[in-house]
Amino acid sequence: MTWRFLEADDDERAAFADWEATLQRAAQDACAPPNTHRSVHRAVLGDGRVYYVKRFERTLWKNRLRNLRSQPRCQHDAEREARVAAALRAAGHAAARPVAYGVRGTASLYVCAELAGVPFAQLIEQRTAEPELADRIARASGSLLRGGFLLPDLSADHVYVDPDAPLDHPLGLLDLHDGAVSGTLDRRTLKRVLRRFQRSVRALPVARRAALRFAVRLCHAADRRAWTRATIESLPPFDTHSRYDRPGKSTTYRARAPRRDRVERDLLLEVWPGRPGETVLDLPCGAGRLGELLTGERGAVWTGADRSIEMLGQSRDALGDATRLVHADATAMPFADGAFDGVVCFRFLHHLPDAAARKVVAEAARIARRFVVVSWFHPASTHHLSRVLRSKLGGRAAGRFARTTARLDRWLGEHGLRRTALNSQGPLRDLRVGAWVRG
């Protein structure tokens, strides 16, 4: 085992004396969603200073290869993060101060001091991120890349800023174990930077125009002006609805997979808790395929809501001009509390990361007087496992998000709803449908 102190004072050396002392001090306060090989915990000293302890259970083979082929050369993720942070600080950037790192077997441990400022994502969520601040962050991020600091995860929750600081004030930077120094920016890395930033703001109130402006500013500041258009066009749609506003996409979606559509409709009807005459909001309604089903089979008074104008047009074509349709965002619906007897959210949550999915569920629960019906992808299925494997082998980020039934129970339970029915296509498929009723 190795344990090395970096920019540590005497109190920090005593508090984080070795591997065991560090883990004991940070054992309780997890502050980031864990994954299979990384966890992050918060530690507070007696004088109130805050630190973050990141434990890597192992260094993935692709990271080992990168660590050997690029600077700073090392073997473990913790050492990589410490050395990238030190290089950034030496160059005048505000990376989190590295305190110590250690290696034990395949695992490694990294300790850093709390970073000043607030995450850019927090300012966006609070709607206090002015365009000038976003431009400043885009230019600073691009300058880092141009200067040889290849930091793929320049996402909105890992970039810290002081909104009142001068325009030339350095960014604060976190989560650097994927980074490299003294590198040359290539197209693949630039695309990776933009994809991760795009993913980090997808659940936040960011307009597509503002996201494009940010991407263009970053590319220009990185001295890759010639790559800008091709790189941005190669990215996935900024949000789910925009892909259906492309010419012909909504028509194709409406006509696809009729056999699967029948199976999924049966799953929904079997759990449906609604009563004839009750008002139901279909969120998002897509091409309106549930409108005729719920009005005809269950006697519901149906309303559809969607962010895609094209999909709303498909709903009107299918159901008639008298159909009640609303152009709205599923994370911020323009309806009063309890405006409908029920809300159905079908084949949508699997497109969203947890933060956005939870907002949609909260909105559905707020609007629903009596019940909510939701579909989602479950991780315990061969379909999901094969999708994850293809994603890993292809080096692509996951395009679908799976979550457990317990997580949906918890999210809806926070709003006074309890599950009364659950249905699935069996262990080979990942689609689940559940009904939650208030009281």
Sequence and secondary structure as in RCSB ss.txt:
>XXXX:A:sequence
MTWRFLEADDDERAAFADWEATLQRAAQDACAPPNTHRSVHRAVLGDGRVYYVKRFERTLWKNRLRNLRSQPRCQ
HDAEREARVAAALRAAGHAAARPVAYGVRGTASLYVCAELAGVPFAQLIEQRTAEPELADRIARASGSLLRGGFL
LPDLSADHVYVDPDAPLDHPLGLLDLHDGAVSGTLDRRTLKRVLRRFQRSVRALPVARRAALRFAVRLCHAADRR
AWTRATIESLPPFDTHSRYDRPGKSTTYRARAPRRDRVERDLLLEVWPGRPGETVLDLPCGAGRLGELLTGERGA
VWTGADRSIEMLGQSRDALGDATRLVHADATAMPFADGAFDGVVCFRFLHHLPDAAARKVVAEAARIARRFVVVS
WFHPASTHHLSRVLRSKLGGRAAGRFARTTARLDRWLGEHGLRRTALNSQGPLRDLRVGAWVRG
>XXXX:A:secstr
 EEEESS  HHHHHHT SHHHHHHHTSS B S   SSEEEEEEE TTS EEEEEEES   HHHHHHHHHSBS  S
SHHHHHHHHHHHHHHTT EE  EEEEEEETTEEEEEEE  SSEEHHHHHHTT   HHHHHHHHHHHHHHHHTT B
 TT  TTTEEE TTS TT   EE   TT BBS    HHHHHHHHHHHHHHHTTSS  HHHHHHHHHHHHHHTT G
GGHHHHHHTS  SSHHHHHTSTTHHHHHHHS HHHHHHHHHHHHHH    TT EEEESS TTSHHHHHHHHHH  
EEEEEES HHHHHHHHHHH TT EEEE BTTB SS TT EEEEEE S GGGS HHHHHHHHHHHHHHEEEEEEEE
EE SSSHHHHHHHHHHHHHT   SS B  HHHHHHHHHTTTEEEEEEEES TT  EEEEEEEE 
